[in-house]
Amino acid sequence: MRILKTIFRNVGATLGFFGVLAFIVVGITAPYIAPFDPNKQNLRAIFQPPSQDHPFGTDQFGRDVLSRVLWGARTSLIVATSAIALAMLMGALAGVIVGYRGGWLDEVVMRFVDVLLTFPDIFLAIIITAVVPPGLGTTILAIAVYNLPQFIRVARAAALNVRENAFVEAAKASGASTSHVVFRHILPNSLAPIVVLATLRTAASILTAAGLSFLGLGVQPPTAEWGTMVSEARVYIVSAPWTSIFPGLAIFFTVLSFNLLGDGINDALNPRRRAFRG
């Protein structure tokens, strides 16, 4: 409750919250609110400008752009949430464990993380999608892998800080097992920075998924996906600009909303930032 109050005191975070909420609602309800089948072609309605029947116009196959944008939100929601959940689960567990245990295991894992971090995000995702046949599952895997190092580093840093607290020392002194200390004390008290990172990386993941699809390495046609829509429409940017403008705006506002919300959550969970801004 305190977190929500802090978020709603921040105008940007409030806008981000409602933007993310709208994205989630649209992604879930797309099959019910889309006025047309997103993949249904109508060669008699090619490149119709925005109108009452087609508020976002139609594309080169006569498909309703509004319906495809709504279904694109569903695709982006599935890709981003699945990839972030996978990366957060593996990265948080690995980071907390190596941060608590230390020693040679910490060295090995962190050197592996350093190797992954030498690759730019999009480049690492491209390498994975170039090796594995492109598709929805491959896109989720690629985005999860390139997000993994960030979650490991943040979780490890949080665990290093938490393990010095008195309640952890008391748990160890009482004879608690390593798994009990990690899952009962270290992990719950390390979640704040991990949640903030998950929100911010969701924005980056949506952008990366769109970029992969734009390059033809992500979600494949005819599946409605914002990056694919922009890629297909780039040839018609002059003659039919609405075919690329609306999916581009969807990417822009969704990524902006997640970034604003992530910044607001960081303010709410970070007492130092609250004190500084207050």
PAZAPA-4460 file (N, C-alpha, C; in steps of 0.05 Angstrom, whole numbers, plus 32768, in hexadecimal, padded with zeros to 4 digits):
% residues 278
    n_x    n_y    n_z   ca_x   ca_y   ca_z    c_x    c_y    c_z   seq   type   mol
   8011   7FE8   8000   8000   8000   8000   8011   8019   8000     1      M     A
   8027   8019   8010   8039   8030   8011   8046   8034   7FF6     2      R     A
   804C   801E   7FE9   8059   8020   7FCF   8047   802D   7FBB     3      I     A
   802D   8025   7FBB   801A   8031   7FA8   8017   804F   7FAE     4      L     A
   8016   8056   7FC7   8013   8073   7FCF   802B   8083   7FC4     5      K     A
   8043   8077   7FC7   805B   8085   7FBD   805A   8088   7F9F     6      T     A
   8051   8073   7F91   804F   8074   7F74   803C   8089   7F6B     7      I     A
   8024   808A   7F78   8010   809D   7F70   8016   80BA   7F77     8      F     A
   802A   80BE   7F88   8033   80D9   7F8D   8045   80E4   7F77     9      R     A
   804F   80D1   7F67   8060   80D8   7F50   8050   80D8   7F37    10      N     A
   804E   80EF   7F29   803D   80F1   7F11   8047   80DD   7EFC    11      V     A
   8061   80DD   7EF7   806C   80CB   7EE2   8066   80AE   7EE9    12      G     A
   806B   80A6   7F02   8066   808A   7F0A   8048   8083   7F08    13      A     A
   8037   8096   7F0E   801A   8092   7F0C   8012   808D   7EEF    14      T     A
   801D   809D   7EDD   8017   8099   7EC0   8022   807F   7EB7    15      L     A
   803A   8078   7EC0   8046   805E   7EB9   8035   8047   7EC4    16      G     A
   802B   8049   7EDC   801A   8034   7EE8   8002   802F   7ED7    17      F     A
   7FF4   8044   7ECF   7FDB   8040   7EBF   7FE2   8038   7EA3    18      F     A
   7FF9   8041   7E99   8001   8037   7E7E   8007   801A   7E7E    19      G     A
   8015   8010   7E92   801B   7FF3   7E94   8001   7FE4   7E99    20      V     A
   7FF0   7FEE   7EAA   7FD6   7FE1   7EAF   7FC6   7FDE   7E95    21      L     A
   7FC5   7FF4   7E85   7FB7   7FF3   7E6C   7FC3   7FDE   7E59    22      A     A
   7FDE   7FDD   7E58   7FEC   7FCA   7E47   7FE5   7FAD   7E4F    23      F     A
   7FE4   7FA8   7E69   7FDE   7F8D   7E73   7FC1   7F86   7E6D    24      I     A
   7FAF   7F99   7E72   7F92   7F94   7E6D   7F8D   7F8E   7E4F    25      V     A
   7F99   7F9F   7E3E   7F96   7F9C   7E21   7FA2   7F81   7E18    26      V     A
   7FB9   7F7A   7E23   7FC6   7F61   7E1B   7FB5   7F49   7E23    27      G     A
   7FA7   7F4A   7E3A   7F97   7F34   7E43   7F7D   7F32   7E34    28      I     A
   7F71   7F49   7E2F   7F56   7F4A   7E23   7F56   7F4E   7E05    29      T     A
   7F6D   7F4E   7DF8   7F6E   7F52   7DDB   7F5B   7F41   7DCB    30      A     A
   7F58   7F27   7DD1   7F45   7F17   7DC1   7F28   7F20   7DC3    31      P     A
   7F22   7F2F   7DD8   7F06   7F37   7DDC   7F00   7F54   7DD3    32      Y     A
   7F15   7F64   7DD2   7F11   7F81   7DCC   7F19   7F88   7DAF    33      I     A
   7F29   7F76   7DA3   7F32   7F7C   7D87   7F19   7F7A   7D75    34      A     A
   7F15   7F8F   7D64   7EFD   7F8F   7D53   7EFE   7F7B   7D3C    35      P     A
   7F16   7F72   7D34   7F18   7F5F   7D1E   7F2D   7F4A   7D24    36      F     A
   7F2C   7F35   7D15   7F42   7F21   7D16   7F5C   7F2E   7D0D    37      D     A
   7F71   7F2D   7D1D   7F89   7F3C   7D16   7F97   7F31   7CFD    38      P     A
   7F92   7F18   7CF5   7F9F   7F0C   7CDE   7F8D   7F09   7CC6    39      N     A
   7F74   7F12   7CC8   7F62   7F0F   7CB2   7F68   7F24   7C9D    40      K     A
   7F6C   7F1A   7C84   7F73   7F2C   7C6E   7F5A   7F34   7C5F    41      Q     A
   7F5A   7F4C   7C55   7F44   7F57   7C45   7F50   7F67   7C2F    42      N     A
   7F54   7F5B   7C18   7F62   7F68   7C02   7F53   7F7F   7BF6    43      L     A
   7F39   7F82   7BFE   7F29   7F99   7BF4   7F2D   7FB1   7C06    44      R     A
   7F3A   7FAD   7C1D   7F3D   7FC3   7C30   7F5B   7FCA   7C35    45      A     A
   7F6B   7FC6   7C21   7F88   7FCB   7C24   7F8E   7FE9   7C28    46      I     A
   7F9E   7FEF   7C3C   7FA8   800A   7C41   7F91   801F   7C45    47      F     A
   7F7D   8017   7C52   7F68   802B   7C59   7F72   803C   7C70    48      Q     A
   7F6F   8057   7C6D   7F78   8068   7C83   7F66   8066   7C9B    49      P     A
   7F6E   8070   7CB2   7F5E   806E   7CCA   7F42   8079   7CC5    50      P     A
   7F2E   806A   7CCE   7F12   8071   7CC9   7F01   8066   7CE0    51      S     A
   7EE7   806A   7CDF   7ED6   8060   7CF4   7ED6   8042   7CF5    52      Q     A
   7ED7   8035   7CDE   7ED8   8018   7CDD   7EF3   800D   7CE6    53      D     A
   7F08   801B   7CDF   7F23   8012   7CE5   7F32   802A   7CF1    54      H     A
   7F30   802E   7D0C   7F3B   8046   7D19   7F59   804A   7D14    55      P     A
   7F68   8034   7D10   7F85   8036   7D0B   7F8B   802F   7CEE    56      F     A
   7F77   802D   7CDD   7F7B   8027   7CC1   7F80   8009   7CBC    57      G     A
   7F87   8002   7CA4   7F8D   7FE6   7C9C   7FA9   7FE5   7C90    58      T     A
   7FB5   7FCD   7C8F   7FD0   7FCA   7C84   7FD0   7FC0   7C68    59      D     A
   7FE7   7FB6   7C5F   7FEA   7FAE   7C43   7FDA   7F95   7C3C    60      Q     A
   7FD0   7F87   7C4F   7FBF   7F70   7C4A   7FA2   7F75   7C52    61      F     A
   7F9B   7F8D   7C58   7F80   7F94   7C60   7F79   7F8D   7C7C    62      G     A
   7F8D   7F86   7C8C   7F89   7F7E   7CA8   7F85   7F97   7CB9    63      R     A
   7F74   7F95   7CCD   7F6E   7FAC   7CDE   7F86   7FB2   7CF1    64      D     A
   7F91   7FCA   7CEF   7FA9   7FD0   7CFE   7FA4   7FD2   7D1C    65      V     A
   7F8C   7FDC   7D24   7F85   7FDE   7D40   7F84   7FC2   7D4C    66      L     A
   7F78   7FAF   7D3F   7F77   7F94   7D49   7F93   7F88   7D4C    67      S     A
   7FA4   7F8D   7D39   7FBF   7F83   7D3A   7FD0   7F90   7D50    68      R     A
   7FCB   7FAA   7D55   7FD9   7FB7   7D6B   7FD0   7FAC   7D86    69      V     A
   7FB6   7FA7   7D89   7FAB   7F9B   7DA2   7FB7   7F7F   7DA6    70      L     A
   7FB7   7F6F   7D92   7FC2   7F54   7D94   7FE1   7F55   7D97    71      W     A
   7FED   7F6A   7D8C   800A   7F6E   7D90   8010   7F72   7DAE    72      G     A
   7FFF   7F80   7DBC   8002   7F84   7DD9   8002   7F69   7DE7    73      A     A
   7FF1   7F57   7DDE   7FEF   7F3C   7DEA   8009   7F2D   7DE5    74      R     A
   8014   7F2F   7DCD   802D   7F21   7DC7   8044   7F2C   7DD7    75      T     A
   8045   7F47   7DD9   805B   7F54   7DE8   8058   7F4D   7E06    76      S     A
   8040   7F4C   7E10   803B   7F45   7E2C   8045   7F28   7E32    77      L     A
   803F   7F15   7E20   8048   7EFA   7E24   8066   7EF8   7E23    78      I     A
   8072   7F05   7E0F   808F   7F03   7E0C   809E   7F10   7E24    79      V     A
   8096   7F29   7E2A   80A4   7F38   7E3F   80A1   7F2B   7E5B    80      A     A
   8088   7F24   7E62   8084   7F18   7E7D   8091   7EFD   7E7F    81      T     A
   808F   7EED   7E6A   809B   7ED2   7E6C   80BA   7ED4   7E6E    82      S     A
   80C6   7EE5   7E5D   80E3   7EE8   7E5D   80ED   7EF3   7E77    83      A     A
   80DF   7F08   7E82   80E8   7F14   7E9B   80E4   7F01   7EB2    84      I     A
   80CE   7EF3   7EB2   80C9   7EE0   7EC8   80DF   7ECA   7EC8    85      A     A
   80E6   7EC0   7EB0   80FB   7EAC   7EAF   8116   7EB7   7EB7    86      L     A
   811D   7ECE   7EAE   8137   7EDA   7EB5   8138   7EE1   7ED2    87      A     A
   8122   7EEC   7EDD   8121   7EF3   7EF9   8123   7EDB   7F0B    88      M     A
   8115   7EC6   7F04   8116   7EAD   7F15   8132   7EA2   7F16    89      L     A
   813E   7E9E   7EFE   8159   7E93   7EFE   816E   7EA6   7F08    90      M     A
   816C   7EBF   7F00   8180   7ED3   7F08   817F   7ED9   7F26    91      G     A
   8167   7EDC   7F31   8164   7EE3   7F4D   816F   7ECC   7F5E    92      A     A
   8167   7EB3   7F57   8171   7E9C   7F67   818F   7E99   7F65    93      L     A
   819A   7E9B   7F4D   81B7   7E98   7F4A   81C5   7EAF   7F58    94      A     A
   81BC   7EC8   7F55   81CA   7EDE   7F61   81C9   7EDD   7F80    95      G     A
   81B2   7ED6   7F8B   81B0   7ED5   7FA8   81C1   7EBE   7FB3    96      V     A
   81C1   7EA8   7FA6   81D1   7E91   7FB0   81EF   7E97   7FAF    97      I     A
   81F9   7EA1   7F98   8216   7EA7   7F97   821D   7EBE   7FA8    98      V     A
   820B   7ED1   7FAC   8211   7EE8   7FBD   8213   7EDF   7FDA    99      G     A
   8203   7ECC   7FE2   8203   7EC2   7FFD   821B   7EAF   8002   100      Y     A
   821F   7E9D   7FEF   8234   7E89   7FF3   8250   7E94   7FEE   101      R     A
   8253   7EA4   7FD9   826E   7EAF   7FD2   8280   7E99   7FC8   102      G     A
   829B   7E9D   7FCA   82AE   7E89   7FC3   82B1   7E84   7FA5   103      G     A
   82B9   7E6C   7F9E   82BE   7E65   7F82   82A5   7E66   7F71   104      W     A
   828E   7E5E   7F7D   8275   7E5F   7F6E   826E   7E7C   7F65   105      L     A
   8272   7E8E   7F77   826E   7EAA   7F71   8280   7EB3   7F5A   106      D     A
   8299   7EAC   7F5B   82AC   7EB3   7F46   82A4   7EA8   7F2B   107      E     A
   829D   7E8F   7F2A   8296   7E82   7F11   827D   7E90   7F05   108      V     A
   8268   7E93   7F15   824F   7E9F   7F0B   8254   7EBC   7F02   109      V     A
   8262   7ECB   7F11   8266   7EE7   7F0A   8278   7EEA   7EF1   110      M     A
   828B   7ED8   7EED   829B   7ED9   7ED4   8289   7ED2   7EBC   111      R     A
   8276   7EC0   7EC0   8263   7EB9   7EAB   8251   7ED2   7EA5   112      F     A
   8249   7EDF   7EBA   8239   7EF8   7EB6   8249   7F0D   7EA7   113      V     A
   8262   7F10   7EAE   8273   7F24   7EA0   8275   7F1E   7E83   114      D     A
   8277   7F04   7E7C   8279   7EFD   7E5F   825F   7F05   7E51   115      V     A
   8248   7EFF   7E5D   822E   7F06   7E51   822B   7F24   7E4E   116      L     A
   8235   7F33   7E61   8232   7F50   7E61   8245   7F5D   7E4C   117      L     A
   8258   7F4F   7E41   8268   7F5A   7E2C   8259   7F5E   7E12   118      T     A
   8243   7F4F   7E0F   8233   7F51   7DF7   821D   7F66   7DFC   119      F     A
   8218   7F78   7DE9   8201   7F8A   7DEB   81E7   7F79   7DEB   120      P     A
   81D3   7F83   7DF9   81BA   7F74   7DFD   81AF   7F69   7DE2   121      D     A
   81AA   7F7B   7DCF   819D   7F73   7DB7   81AF   7F60   7DA7   122      I     A
   81CA   7F63   7DA9   81DC   7F52   7D9B   81DB   7F35   7DA6   123      F     A
   81DA   7F33   7DC0   81D8   7F18   7DCD   81BE   7F0B   7DC5   124      L     A
   81A8   7F1A   7DC4   818E   7F0F   7DBC   818F   7F07   7D9F   125      A     A
   819C   7F16   7D8E   819E   7F0F   7D72   81AE   7EF5   7D6E   126      I     A
   81C3   7EF2   7D7E   81D3   7ED9   7D7C   81C2   7EC1   7D82   127      I     A
   81B2   7EC3   7D97   81A1   7EAC   7D9F   818C   7EA6   7D8A   128      I     A
   817F   7EBB   7D80   816A   7EB7   7D6C   8175   7EAE   7D51   129      T     A
   818F   7EB3   7D4C   819C   7EAA   7D34   81A3   7E8C   7D35   130      A     A
   81A7   7E82   7D4D   81AE   7E66   7D51   8195   7E55   7D52   131      V     A
   8181   7E5E   7D60   8168   7E4F   7D64   8153   7E5A   7D50   132      V     A
   8143   7E4A   7D44   812E   7E54   7D31   811D   7E69   7D3E   133      P     A
   8118   7E7F   7D30   8108   7E95   7D3D   80EC   7E8D   7D42   134      P     A
   80E0   7E9A   7D56   80C4   7E95   7D5E   80BF   7EA1   7D79   135      G     A
   80A7   7E9D   7D83   80A0   7EA8   7D9D   80B1   7E9D   7DB3   136      L     A
   80B5   7E82   7DB4   80C5   7E76   7DC9   80E2   7E7F   7DC8   137      G     A
   80ED   7E81   7DB0   8109   7E89   7DAD   810C   7EA6   7DB6   138      T     A
   80F9   7EB7   7DB0   80FA   7ED3   7DB9   80FA   7ED5   7DD7   139      T     A
   80E9   7EC5   7DE4   80E8   7EC5   7E01   8102   7EBC   7E0D   140      I     A
   810E   7EA6   7E02   8127   7E9C   7E0B   813D   7EB0   7E08   141      L     A
   813F   7EBD   7DF1   8154   7ED0   7DEB   8153   7EE8   7DFE   142      A     A
   813B   7EF2   7E03   8138   7F09   7E15   813E   7F01   7E32   143      I     A
   8136   7EE9   7E3A   813C   7EDF   7E55   815A   7EDD   7E59   144      A     A
   8168   7ED3   7E46   8185   7ECF   7E48   8194   7EE9   7E4A   145      V     A
   818C   7EFD   7E3A   819B   7F16   7E3B   8193   7F27   7E54   146      Y     A
   817D   7F20   7E61   8176   7F2E   7E7A   8182   7F20   7E92   147      N     A
   818A   7F07   7E8F   8194   7EF7   7EA5   81AC   7F04   7EB4   148      L     A
   81C0   7F0F   7EA7   81D7   7F1B   7EB5   81CF   7F32   7EC8   149      P     A
   81BD   7F42   7EBF   81B4   7F59   7ED0   81A7   7F50   7EE9   150      Q     A
   8196   7F3B   7EE7   8189   7F31   7EFF   819D   7F24   7F12   151      F     A
   81B0   7F15   7F07   81C4   7F09   7F18   81D4   7F1E   7F28   152      I     A
   81DC   7F33   7F1A   81ED   7F47   7F27   81DD   7F56   7F3C   153      R     A
   81C5   7F5E   7F36   81B5   7F6D   7F4A   81AE   7F5B   7F62   154      V     A
   81A6   7F42   7F5D   819F   7F30   7F73   81B8   7F2A   7F84   155      A     A
   81CF   7F27   7F78   81E8   7F22   7F87   81EF   7F3A   7F98   156      R     A
   81ED   7F52   7F8D   81F3   7F6A   7F9C   81E0   7F6D   7FB4   157      A     A
   81C7   7F67   7FB0   81B4   7F69   7FC6   81BA   7F54   7FDB   158      A     A
   81C1   7F3B   7FD3   81C7   7F26   7FE6   81E0   7F2D   7FF6   159      A     A
   81F4   7F38   7FE9   820C   7F40   7FF7   8206   7F54   800E   160      L     A
   81F3   7F65   8008   81EB   7F79   801C   81DB   7F6D   8033   161      N     A
   81C8   7F5C   802B   81B5   7F50   803F   81C4   7F3C   8052   162      V     A
   81D7   7F2D   8047   81E4   7F19   8057   81F4   7F23   806F   163      R     A
   81F9   7F3E   806F   8208   7F4A   8085   81F6   7F52   809C   164      E     A
   81DB   7F50   8098   81C8   7F58   80AD   81C8   7F44   80C4   165      N     A
   81C0   7F4E   80DB   81C1   7F3E   80F4   81AE   7F27   80F3   166      A     A
   8196   7F2A   80E6   8183   7F14   80E5   818D   7EFC   80D5   167      F     A
   819E   7F01   80C1   81AB   7EEB   80B2   81BF   7EDD   80C4   168      V     A
   81CF   7EEC   80D2   81E3   7EE0   80E4   81D4   7ED0   80FA   169      E     A
   81BE   7EDA   8103   81AF   7ECB   8118   81A4   7EB1   810D   170      A     A
   819A   7EB2   80F4   8190   7E9A   80E8   81A5   7E85   80E5   171      A     A
   81BD   7E8D   80DC   81D3   7E7A   80D9   81DC   7E6F   80F4   172      K     A
   81DD   7E81   8109   81E5   7E78   8123   81D1   7E64   812F   173      A     A
   81B8   7E66   8127   81A4   7E53   8132   81A5   7E38   8124   174      S     A
   81B6   7E36   8110   81B9   7E1C   8102   81A8   7E19   80EA   175      G     A
   819D   7E2F   80DF   818C   7E2D   80C7   819D   7E25   80AF   176      A     A
   8191   7E15   809E   819F   7E0C   8086   81A3   7E23   8072   177      S     A
   81B4   7E1F   805F   81BA   7E33   804A   81A0   7E39   803B   178      T     A
   8192   7E25   8033   8179   7E2A   8023   8165   7E39   8033   179      S     A
   8163   7E34   804D   8150   7E43   805E   8158   7E60   8060   180      H     A
   8172   7E65   8064   817C   7E81   8066   8177   7E90   804C   181      V     A
   817D   7E82   8035   817A   7E8F   801B   815D   7E95   8015   182      V     A
   814B   7E82   8018   812F   7E86   8010   811E   7E93   8025   183      F     A
   8126   7E92   803E   8116   7E9F   8053   8120   7EBB   805A   184      R     A
   8139   7EC1   8056   8144   7EDA   805F   8151   7EEA   8048   185      H     A
   8163   7EDE   8038   8172   7EED   8024   8160   7EF5   800D   186      I     A
   8152   7EE2   8001   8142   7EE7   7FE9   812C   7EFB   7FEE   187      L     A
   811B   7EF8   8003   8105   7F0B   8007   810F   7F28   800C   188      P     A
   8126   7F2B   8018   8131   7F45   801E   8142   7F50   8007   189      N     A
   8144   7F41   7FF1   8152   7F4B   7FDA   813F   7F51   7FC2   190      S     A
   8125   7F4F   7FC7   8112   7F51   7FB1   810E   7F6D   7FA6   191      L     A
   8112   7F81   7FB7   810C   7F9D   7FAF   811B   7FA5   7F95   192      A     A
   8136   7FA3   7F95   8144   7FAB   7F7C   813E   7F98   7F65   193      P     A
   8137   7F7F   7F6B   8131   7F6C   7F55   8116   7F74   7F48   194      I     A
   8103   7F7C   7F58   80E9   7F84   7F4D   80EC   7F9D   7F3C   195      V     A
   80FC   7FB1   7F45   8101   7FC9   7F36   810E   7FC2   7F1B   196      V     A
   8122   7FB1   7F1C   8130   7FA8   7F04   811D   7F9A   7EF1   197      L     A
   810B   7F89   7EFB   80F8   7F7A   7EEA   80E6   7F8E   7EDB   198      A     A
   80DD   7FA3   7EE9   80CC   7FB6   7EDC   80DB   7FC5   7EC5   199      T     A
   80F3   7FCD   7ECB   8103   7FDC   7EB7   810B   7FC9   7EA0   200      L     A
   8112   7FB1   7EA6   811B   7F9E   7E91   8103   7F95   7E80   201      R     A
   80EB   7F96   7E8B   80D3   7F90   7E7A   80D1   7FA4   7E63   202      T     A
   80D6   7FBD   7E69   80D6   7FD1   7E54   80EA   7FCB   7E3E   203      A     A
   8103   7FC5   7E47   8118   7FBE   7E34   8112   7FA5   7E25   204      A     A
   8104   7F92   7E32   80FE   7F79   7E25   80E9   7F7C   7E0F   205      S     A
   80D5   7F8D   7E14   80C1   7F94   7DFF   80CE   7FA0   7DE7   206      I     A
   80E1   7FB3   7DEC   80EF   7FC0   7DD7   8101   7FAD   7DC8   207      L     A
   810E   7F9B   7DD6   811F   7F87   7DC9   810F   7F73   7DB8   208      T     A
   80F8   7F6B   7DC3   80E7   7F58   7DB4   80DD   7F65   7D9A   209      A     A
   80D6   7F7F   7D9C   80CE   7F8E   7D84   80E5   7F90   7D70   210      A     A
   80FE   7F95   7D7B   8115   7F97   7D69   811C   7F7C   7D5B   211      G     A
   811A   7F66   7D6A   811F   7F4C   7D5E   810A   7F46   7D48   212      L     A
   80F1   7F4C   7D4E   80DC   7F47   7D3A   80E0   7F5A   7D22   213      S     A
   80E9   7F72   7D26   80EE   7F85   7D10   8103   7F79   7CFE   214      F     A
   8117   7F6C   7D09   812D   7F60   7CF9   8126   7F45   7CEE   215      L     A
   810E   7F3B   7CF4   8105   7F21   7CEA   8110   7F0A   7CFA   216      G     A
   811A   7F0F   7D13   8125   7EFA   7D24   8114   7EF4   7D3C   217      L     A
   80FE   7F02   7D3F   80ED   7EFE   7D56   80D3   7EEF   7D4F   218      G     A
   80BD   7EF9   7D5A   80A3   7EED   7D54   809D   7EF0   7D36   219      V     A
   8095   7EDA   7D2A   8092   7ED9   7D0D   8076   7EE0   7D03   220      Q     A
   8074   7EEC   7CEB   8059   7EF1   7CE0   804B   7ED6   7CDB   221      P     A
   8030   7ED6   7CDB   801E   7EED   7CDD   8017   7EF6   7CF9   222      P     A
   8024   7EEB   7D0D   801E   7EF2   7D29   8020   7F10   7D2D   223      T     A
   800C   7F1C   7D39   800D   7F39   7D3D   8021   7F40   7D52   224      A     A
   8035   7F4F   7D4B   804A   7F58   7D5E   8053   7F74   7D54   225      E     A
   8057   7F86   7D67   805C   7FA2   7D60   8075   7FA5   7D4F   226      W     A
   808B   7F98   7D56   80A3   7F9A   7D46   80A0   7F90   7D29   227      G     A
   8092   7F79   7D27   808C   7F6E   7D0C   807B   7F81   7CFC   228      T     A
   8067   7F8E   7D09   8055   7FA1   7CFB   8065   7FB8   7CF1   229      M     A
   8077   7FC3   7D01   8088   7FDA   7CF8   809A   7FD1   7CE1   230      V     A
   80A5   7FB9   7CE3   80B7   7FAF   7CCE   80A8   7FAD   7CB3   231      S     A
   8090   7FA1   7CB5   8080   7F9D   7C9C   8077   7FB8   7C90   232      E     A
   8073   7FCC   7CA2   8067   7FE5   7C99   807C   7FF9   7C90   233      A     A
   8096   7FF4   7C95   80AA   8008   7C8F   80AB   800F   7C72   234      R     A
   80A4   7FFD   7C61   80A4   8002   7C44   808E   8016   7C3C   235      V     A
   8079   8017   7C4D   8062   8028   7C47   8060   8040   7C59   236      Y     A
   8077   8049   7C64   8077   805F   7C77   806D   8079   7C6B   237      I     A
   8070   807C   7C51   8067   8095   7C44   804B   8092   7C3A   238      V     A
   8044   807C   7C2E   802A   8079   7C22   8014   8071   7C36   239      S     A
   801C   8062   7C4B   8009   805A   7C60   8016   805B   7C7B   240      A     A
   801C   8073   7C85   802B   8076   7C9E   801E   806A   7CB7   241      P     A
   8003   8068   7CB6   7FF5   805E   7CCE   7FFC   8041   7CD4   242      W     A
   8005   8032   7CC0   800C   8016   7CC4   8025   8012   7CD6   243      T     A
   8035   8027   7CD7   804D   8025   7CE8   804B   8038   7D01   244      S     A
   803C   804E   7CFE   803A   8061   7D14   802D   8055   7D2D   245      I     A
   8017   8047   7D29   8008   803D   7D41   8017   8027   7D50   246      F     A
   8022   8013   7D42   8032   7FFF   7D52   804B   800C   7D5E   247      P     A
   8057   8020   7D50   806E   802E   7D5C   8066   803E   7D75   248      G     A
   804F   804A   7D74   8046   8059   7D8C   8040   8045   7DA3   249      L     A
   8036   802E   7D9C   8030   801A   7DB1   804A   8012   7DBF   250      A     A
   805F   800D   7DB0   8079   8007   7DBC   8083   801E   7DCD   251      I     A
   8081   8036   7DC3   808B   804E   7DD1   807D   8051   7DEC   252      F     A
   8063   8051   7DEC   8054   8057   7E05   8056   8040   7E19   253      F     A
   8058   8027   7E0F   805B   8011   7E21   8076   8011   7E2F   254      T     A
   808B   8015   7E20   80A6   8016   7E2B   80A8   802E   7E3E   255      V     A
   809D   8045   7E37   809E   805C   7E48   808F   8057   7E62   256      L     A
   8078   804A   7E61   8069   8044   7E79   8078   8032   7E8C   257      S     A
   8085   801E   7E82   8094   800C   7E93   80AC   801B   7EA0   258      F     A
   80B9   802C   7E91   80D0   803B   7E9C   80C6   804E   7EB2   259      N     A
   80B0   805C   7EAD   80A6   806E   7EC2   809D   805F   7EDB   260      L     A
   8090   8049   7ED7   8088   8039   7EEE   80A0   802D   7EFD   261      L     A
   80B4   8024   7EEE   80CC   801A   7EFB   80DA   802F   7F0C   262      G     A
   80DB   8047   7F02   80E7   805D   7F11   80D7   8063   7F2A   263      D     A
   80BC   8062   7F28   80AB   8066   7F3F   80AE   8050   7F54   264      G     A
   80B0   8037   7F4B   80B4   8021   7F5E   80CF   8024   7F6C   265      I     A
   80E3   802C   7F5D   80FD   8030   7F69   80FC   8045   7F7F   266      N     A
   80ED   805B   7F7A   80EA   8070   7F8E   80DC   8064   7FA7   267      D     A
   80C8   8054   7FA2   80B8   8049   7FB9   80C8   8035   7FCA   268      A     A
   80DA   8026   7FBD   80E8   8011   7FCB   8103   801A   7FD5   269      L     A
   810D   8030   7FCB   8128   8039   7FD2   8126   8051   7FE5   270      N     A
   812A   804E   7FFE   8126   8064   8012   8139   807B   800C   271      P     A
   8151   8076   8001   8163   808B   7FFC   8159   809E   7FE7   272      R     A
   814D   8092   7FD2   8142   80A3   7FBC   8129   80B2   7FC6   273      R     A
   8119   80A5   7FD7   8102   80B3   7FE3   810B   80CB   7FF3   274      R     A
   811F   80C7   8004   8129   80DD   8014   8135   80F3   8003   275      A     A
   8143   80EC   7FEE   814F   8100   7FDC   813A   8110   7FCE   276      F     A
   8125   8103   7FC3   8110   8111   7FB5   80FE   8120   7FC7   277      R     A
   80FA   8115   7FE0   80E9   8123   7FF3   80F5   813C   7FFD   278      G     A
***
